[in-house]
Amino acid sequence: MECAIPVLPADDLRVARAFYVDALGFEIRFEATTDGQTGLLGLRRGTICLTLDAPMAGHGREACAALEVESADRYYTEWRDRVPIRRPPRNEPWGARTFDLLDPFGNTLFVMGPVA
């Protein structure tokens, strides 16, 4: 199976772990760090994979990762009381139901599923 795995910039892997694992329910695929703060953190939730890189120099900031899910409403319901959501789900004119949130480092997670 081939897939693309977004690499998102982070400032502190401890903060990333708290947000993505504790709040959003991702599992740790791998962790490469000597101090717990800098290095790489590989994450998975179902078929969604992300990597956090702290510090990620030379690749820009404020990245966006689109997460294609079976139900945007289900993720919204799960996450809305755990993390700030930028906007609630809405049906897009291009045929998806979407919402988005920011991680602690300014990266956007753009969640999209089928129209409800």
N, C-alpha and C positions, 0 to 999 in steps of 0.2 A: 504494500500500500504506500502510495506517495501522498505527502501532505506538506503544507506550509505551516511553520510555527512562528508566529510573531515574537520578536524579541523587544521587550519594552524597557525603557530606562527606569531605574529606581535609585533612590539615595541610600536606602538602608534595608537590607534583606529581612531584618527583624520586623520592620514595619510592613514590608511586603507580605511576609508570612502571616502576620496577624490579619491583614486585610483579605488576602486571597484564600488562605486556608481556613482561618477561624471564622471570618464573616461570610465569605462567598462559597465555602464548601469545596474548594479545590483540594486535590491530593498532591503531595510532593512526589515528583518523578525522580528528581535528582537534586542535589545541593552540592555546589563546589565552593567552599569558603574556608578560610583559615581563622577568621575572627567572628563569624556570624553576622557581620554587617556588610561586607563587600564580597563580591563574587557573583555566581550564577545560581538561580533558583528555577528549576524546571517544574511546571505545574500541569495537572490534568484534571479535567472534570468531564467524565464520559469521553466523547471523542474530541473535546476541545483541549488543545495544548497551548501553553504560553511559556515563555522564558523571561525572567526578570534579570537584568544585568545592572549591578551596582558597583562602581559608577560606570555609566555607559557613555564614555567620551567619544566625540566625533561622529555621532549618529543622529544628533538633533534631539529635541525634547518634544513634549506634548504629542506623543504618538497616539494612534487610534488602532484598536483591534476590533474587527467585527466578529461577533460570536453568533453563528447560525444555530438556532435551537428549535426544538419541536414546538415550544409554546412560550412566547415572550411573556404572556400574562402569568404563567406559572413561575418563571424566574423573577418577575417583578414582585409577585406576592411573597416569594421566599426572601428576597433581598431588601425590600423597601423598609423594613424595621431594623435592618442591620447596618445599612450604609446609606448615605445621602444619594438620592436619585435625581438626576438633572431634570428629567421630565417623565411623566407617566407614559404607558404604552399608547400608541396611536396607529391607525391604519394609514399607510403611505400610499400616495397615488400610483406608485410603481409596483404595488402588489405585495407588500410585507407589513407586518405589525412590528413596531420598533419602540425601544426606549434606550436611554443611555445614562451612564454614570461615569464619574471621574474616580480614578484611584488616588491614593495619597500623593502621587508624584506628578499629577496633572495629565495622565494618560486617559483617553476616553475608551470605555468599553461600550461598543455599539451593539446592542442585543437585537437580533431580528429573527422573527419566525413567521409562519403563515398568518394570513389575515384571519382574525377571529370571526 
